[in-house]
Amino acid sequence: MPTVEQDLFSTVPKKDYLDFFEKEKPQYNKIVDFLEFKKEDISKAVGVPLSSVR
């Protein structure tokens, strides 16, 4: 019987089609640009002051 994890990740491709990773490390700037996030969005999402977001 498949586990919840297997079901959840079975739809995630193995290949990084959007080029978000380099040597298995996320390229945060590419992800932020793709999602069109503003500094305010990132500050709120990760719970840090706006002045801490570069």
C-alpha positions as CSV (number, residue, x, y, z in Angstrom):
1,M,0.0,0.0,0.0
2,P,1.5,3.4,-1.0
3,T,2.3,5.8,1.8
4,V,1.1,9.4,2.0
5,E,4.6,10.6,1.2
6,Q,4.8,8.4,-1.9
7,D,1.4,9.7,-3.1
8,L,2.4,13.3,-2.4
9,F,5.7,13.3,-4.2
10,S,4.7,11.0,-7.0
11,T,3.7,14.1,-9.0
12,V,7.0,15.9,-8.5
13,P,9.3,15.5,-11.5
14,K,12.9,14.3,-10.8
15,K,14.2,16.8,-13.3
16,D,14.5,20.5,-12.3
17,Y,12.6,21.9,-15.3
18,L,12.5,25.5,-13.9
19,D,16.2,25.5,-13.0
20,F,15.6,26.4,-9.4
21,F,18.5,24.2,-8.1
22,E,22.2,24.2,-8.6
23,K,24.0,21.1,-7.2
24,E,20.9,20.3,-5.2
25,K,20.9,23.7,-3.5
26,P,17.9,26.0,-4.1
27,Q,18.6,29.2,-5.9
28,Y,16.4,31.5,-3.8
29,N,16.7,34.5,-6.1
30,K,15.4,32.5,-9.1
31,I,12.5,31.2,-7.0
32,V,11.6,34.7,-5.7
33,D,11.7,36.2,-9.2
34,F,9.6,33.4,-10.6
35,L,6.9,33.9,-8.0
36,E,7.2,37.7,-8.3
37,F,7.6,38.1,-4.5
38,K,8.4,41.4,-3.0
39,K,10.6,41.9,0.0
40,E,7.5,42.5,2.1
41,D,6.2,39.0,1.0
42,I,9.4,37.3,2.0
43,S,9.6,39.2,5.3
44,K,6.1,38.1,6.3
45,A,6.6,34.5,5.1
46,V,9.8,33.8,7.0
47,G,9.0,36.0,10.0
48,V,12.0,38.4,9.8
49,P,12.0,42.2,9.8
50,L,11.8,43.8,6.4
51,S,15.3,45.3,7.0
52,S,16.7,41.8,7.1
53,V,15.6,40.8,3.6
54,R,18.2,41.4,0.9
